[in-house]
């Protein structure tokens, strides 16, 4: 079956959950939604023309799921946001729209879904199935919906997953008037691809997970269009063009629990990705560390977790992210009260340079339907990169030097 035929089949599969939920009167349906108001505040004047010191946005999310007998279920999850400062952040997304058939020996899922891989706190290296929704969460935690046909088979103390990914989605970027962007805006309307099939290239992934008493291991493989773009300067305008190469990636995840200790590891080896200077360079990267939790502080119900991780990328200053050799330390404070209040604080420090990032994330529930969350990111001011100060500044973080921010979100669930 050729690529065009596969994409036609995938498009028809995507419509099945919608048709079933609409026509099957016997379906056991459950629905829920979220409305949220969000503001972003920047405490420094913008570095680039047209940028605002604050933005306001409104988001809606709706989820409907249903069972069709004992072996078939479906789910639809849609999301929309309006932002008054950055039109690239005003968008909609079908995050889930799938049909799943379940049997004792295997499961088959067809449609749109979001799949998450990874165990570490600061940098999810192995998480490659879905595309990053960068305008929704600069910390790269939020993913766009990914079209797929997935097969899951249980094995002893584990699972084997296979994914056929028929349609690629480009990464979202802040617009020219948005904050948290490069000095030159990304022209995401004119992406470049290594493969002639562009976004219609058929990608493949597989993953095996196993549990061994106190340890969990996962080994994964991906081949296809890389989700992380490399960058090319446009010859026609002062912009940067995203370039999506064909890559191969081998990934490893590991967790080990010992009393109050939780040890974590993510590691990858990738071929085919051009680096920051647009030179193809096979590389390895890892994030590894631990979390130690003090349970029931002072005889009460509160828990305090101490986090420490090491981040490494063999490309050094040619890496496409700022975490080429960094140490992250922080804490997770869970009050375990009726409001489910939680606070996470992280400090990420470059080992060789002055570059550092300070992150605060907090959330609290207010009754059964309201929740308040905040995220603050502080990026250290640093000198402009030059041959005279090679060990002082980070090329990627320098462009964000004036984008220290506070994001506050009020959500209503129904």
N, C-alpha and C positions, 0 to 999 in steps of 0.2 A: 504493500500500500504506500503510495507516495505522500509527500508532505501536504499537498493540497487536499487530498482525500482525507488524511488524518485530521486536518483542521476542520473540514466539513462535518466529520463525525463528532468531533469535540463540541462544535457549536450546537449540534442537535442535542447532545447530552446535557449541555448547560440549561436547556429549556425544560428538561424533564421535571426537575423539582417544582418549577413554577406551574407546570400543567397539572401535576399530581395534586398539589396543594389547592389549586383552584377548582378541580373537578371532582375530587374524591370526597364525597359527603361523609364517609365513614372514618375519615382520618382523625386520629387523636391529636389535636393541635394545641400548642402552647405558644403564647406570644408575650413579648416584653419589649420595652423601649427605653431610650435615654434622651433627655434634652439637656443641653449644657450651655452655659455662658462662660466665656473665657476672655481674659485680658492678659496681654504681655506688656510689661513695662521695662524700658531700657534706661539705666541711670546715667548714660553718657551720650553725648551728641553723636549722631550717625557719622560714619566715616565716608559714606558715599551719597551723592546727590539723589534726592527723591525719597530717601528713607525717613520713616517716622520714628518718634521716640516711644510710641505706644500703639497697640493695635487691639481691636475688639472683634470677637467672633462668636458665632452661634452655630451649634452642631446638633444634628439629629441622628439617632441610630435606632433601627428597628430589627427585631429578630423574630422569626416564626419558624417553628419546627413541628414535625408531625411523624407519627408512626403509621405505617400501612400494613398491618398484620404483624407477625412475629419476626419477619426477616428483612423488612424494608423500612428505612426511615429517610427523611429529607430535612434540609435546613436552609433557610434563606436569611442572610444578614446584610443589611444595606446601611451605608453611612454617607452623610452629607455635611459639609461645613461651608459657612459664609464668613469671609474675613474682610474687614474694611480697609486694611492697609496693604495686603499682598494678594493680588488676584490669582496668583499661582496656588495659593492656599485655599481658594474657593473652589471646591470640587466635590464630586460624588464618587462613591466606590461600592461595588458589589463585593463584599468581603467573603461571603459564603453563598453558594447556591448549588447544593449538591444532592445527589441521590446515592444512598449506600445500601448495599445488599450484604447481609450478615449471615454467615453459616458457622457451624462449629469448627470448620477447617480453615476458613479464610473469610476476608471481607473485601469487597470491591466498592470503591467510591469513584463517582464520575461527576464532574462539574467544577465549581470554584470552591476553594477551601484555603485556609491559612494554616500552615504547618510550622511549628517552632522546634528548632534543635538548639541545644546548648545548656550549660550548667553554671557558668561563671557569672559574676556580677557585672563586670565592667565592659567586656568586649566579647560579643558572641561570634567567634570566628567561623564556626561550623555551620551557622544558620544561613543556608543558601537556597532553599526552595522558593520562598516568597521574596518579592522585591521590597526594598525599604521605602516606606512613606516618609521621606525626610522632612517635608514641610509640616507633617502632623506631629512628629517627635524628633527633634534634632539628636536625641540620644540613640536613635536608630532602633528603638524598641517596637515600633508599630510597623506592620507589614500590610501591603496591598493584597487583595485576593488573587490567587493564582489558579488558572485553569489547569486541570490535571485529571488523569485516570490513575488511581492508586490501588495497589493490591497489598493487603496485609495478611501475613500467615503466622500463626502462633508456633513457637518452638518451645522446648523445655526452658522454663524460666526466662522467656524472652519473646521477641517479635522480629520478623523480617518484613521490610517494607520495600516495594518497588514503585517508582513514580515515572509516568510518561507525561511530559509537560509540553503541550502543543502550542502554546502562545506565550511569548515573552512580554513583560511589562517594563517600561523604562522607569528609572528612579525619578521621583519628584524632587524638584529643587526650588528654593526661594526665588521669586522673581526679582527684577531689577530694583523694585521699590521695597523688597522684603529685607529684613535683617537676617543675620547669621548666614551670609553668603560670601563668596570670594570677591576680591576686588573687581574682577571682571565677571559679569553675570553669565550663567549657564544658559545657552540657547538649546533648551530641551525640545524645541519644535523641529530641530534638524539634527537628530542623532546620527552617528556613524556606526556601522556594523562591520565586523570582519567577514561574516558569512553573507552570501548573496540573498539568502532567504530572509534576512533581517529578523523582524519579530516573529516570523512564522517558522523559524528553525525549531525542530523537535528536540527537546532536551530530555535527558535521562538521569535518574538518581536512584540509589539504593542505600538501605541502612539496616544494620542488624544490631539489636540491643539484647543484652544479657544481664541478669542479676545473679550475684554470688554472695549470699548472706548479707554482709554489710557493704558490698560494693556493687556499683552499676557501671557497665561499660557499653559503649556504642561505637561502631565503626561505620563510616559512611563514604559514599563515592558519588561524585557529580560530574557529568560531562555535558557541555552545551554552552549556551550564551551566558557569560559571566554577569552576575547581578551587579557587581561593583564596576562602574565605568572608569576607564582611563580618560585622559583629557587631551584635547587638541586645540590649539589656538586657531580661531577662524581667520581665513585670509580675506574675507569680505566685510567683516565688522569687528569692533572691539568686544568680542565675546569668546567664550570657551565652548567647544562642542564636546558632548559626551560620546565616548567611543566604547562599544561593547564587544569585547573579544570572545573568541572561542577558547574555553579553558577546560582543564581537568583538575579536579580537587579530591584529595583523600583526607578525611577528617577523623579525629579521635576525640571521644568524650569519656571522662571517668569521674566517678564520685565514690568517696569512701567515708563511712560514718564510724566513728569510734568515740563512744560516750558523748561528750559535749563538742567534739571536733567534727567538722565537715570539711574534707579535703576535695578540691575541685581541679579539673584540668580540661582544657580544650586546646587542640593542636591541629594544624592543617599543613599540607604540602600542596602547592598550586603551580600548575604549568600554564603558560600562554598569556599571562596578564602583563601588559606594558606598565612600567612603573611611572613615578611622577614625572620623569624626564622622557617618557614615551619610548622606553627601551624595553623589549621583552626580556623578562627576568623570572626564571623559576625561583620560588622562594618558599620558606617555611615560616610559620608564626605560631605563637602559643600564648595562652593566658592560663596562669596556674596560681593557686593560693589556697586559703582556708578561711573558715568562719568558725569562731569559738563562741558558744552561747552560754551566758550566765542565766539560768532559769530561776524563776520565782525570786526576783531580787528582794532582799530584806524580808523574806518570808511571805511576800505578796504574790501577785499574779503577773507582774511585769517581767519581760525578758529583754536582755541586752546582748546583741551579737557583735563581736569584733571581727572586722573584715580586713584581710590583707591579700593582695594579688600582685603578681609580676606579669607585665605585658612585654612581648618581644616580637619583632619583625625583622627578618634577616636582611631586608632591603635598606635598613637604616634610614637616612634622610631621603632616600628615593621612595619610601613607602607612601601609599595613597591615604594613610591615616596618620594622626599625630602620635600614635602609641607604638613607636619603634623600639623603645627601651625605657619603660616607665614602671613606677611602683605606685600602687593604689592602696590606701589605708582608709578605714572608715568604721562606721557603727550602724547597727540597725536596732532601734528601740521600739518594741511592741508593748503597748500598755495593756493589751488583752482585756479591755473594758467593754462596756456595752456599745461604745462608739467606734470600736475597732481602730483606735488611733494608732498611727505608726509613723516613725520618722527615720529616714535614712540619710546619712551624711558621708560623703566620699571626698577624698583629696587625692588627685592623680598628679604625680610629680615626675617629670622627665629626669632620668638619671644623669644625663650629660649636660643639660641646658637649664635655663631659668624657667622654661615653659611649665605651666601648671594649670590645672583646672580644678575648681572647687564646686561640688554639687550638693544641693540639699533637696530632698523630696519628702513631702509629708502629706498625710491624708487623714480625714476623720469623717465618720458618718454622723448625720444629724437626724435622728429618727429613722423610720423605715424607708423613706423615699429620697432623702437629700444627702449629698456628700460634698465635702469641700476638699480640694487638693491644691498643693502648691509645689512648684519646681523652681529652683533658683540655680543659675549657672554663672560662675565668676571665672573669667579667663584672665590670667595675669597679663598686665601690660608688659611689653617686651620690646627691645630695640628692633629696628628693621633688619631683616636678614641681609648679610653682605659677606664678602670674602674676609673682611676684617673682624667680623664677630661670628664665625661659624659655629661656635659652641654656646652661644647665648640665646638664640632665637629659633623658633620653629616656623618653617615656611607656611604651614597650613593654619596654625593658630594665630599667626600675625594678622591675617586678614580679618579675624574676628576679635581683635584686641579691644574694640569699643562696644562689644555686644554683650556685656554683662546684663543678665535679665532676670526678671521675676515673672513667673506665669501662675495665675490663679484661676482655678476652674470650679464653678459651682454646677453640680449635676443633679438632675431630678430623674428618678427611675420610676417606671410604671409598668 
